[in-house]
């Protein structure tokens, strides 16, 4: 099986000869001297530390090939190994390391312009070809690293869901947004071929980009939706169901 990465601002890799998997432990406040080994023969292989006192949150996942990727929201400067990124505002950065901990690239994916204090959520997925899929939530507007400006839609305070597909080197290939009249909860999955599946809840109605995409609307107080995006980002289908009961987060 591929290695697992469970981290915030550090990556620690440990091998266990009694397991057929590798376990990666870490945390921004982790005391490495008190790490409990996973099994009797665990050995520390390498540790990565991403330095910035203004890191809001981070997510780390390995791709099908076992290479670790690290998605970080930060403000000001970000130091990854010896690579330094500087921005004038809050930004989202993506880095890739090989399985030996060598940095292959780090780049800013987008910068924020507007309110985002409560929108600290992202997911990171991959297909079998190594393409990268990011789902995040923002308010206000963002500027992608390709220069495209994306403005929040229906409700500027509830948050806009952003889905991005990037090539294995982090180049953005397409983007999709999901807007609602009220805050939504969402989860994303990607199959090996690169089809994207999103499920979530919403209240009122839901709008997908571009503006001529299907509009999902219901008068029910609690609603569930599921959608599929093809590998090129176009909508394959979107379905919804309403309920008179209380809203349940996905």
Secondary structure, DSSP 8 states (H G I E B T S, - for coil): ---EE--SSEEEEEE-TTSSS-EEE--TT--GGG---SSSS-EEEEEEEEE-TTEEEEEEEE-TT--EEEEEEEEEEEEETTEEEEEEEEEEEEEEE-TTS-EEEEEEEEEEES--TT---EEEEE-TT--EEEEEEESSEEEETTS-EEE--S-TTT-EEEEEEE-TTS-EEEEEEEEESS--EEEEEE-TT--EEEEEEESSEEEETTTTS-EEE--SSEEEEEEEE-TTS-EEEEEEEEESS-----
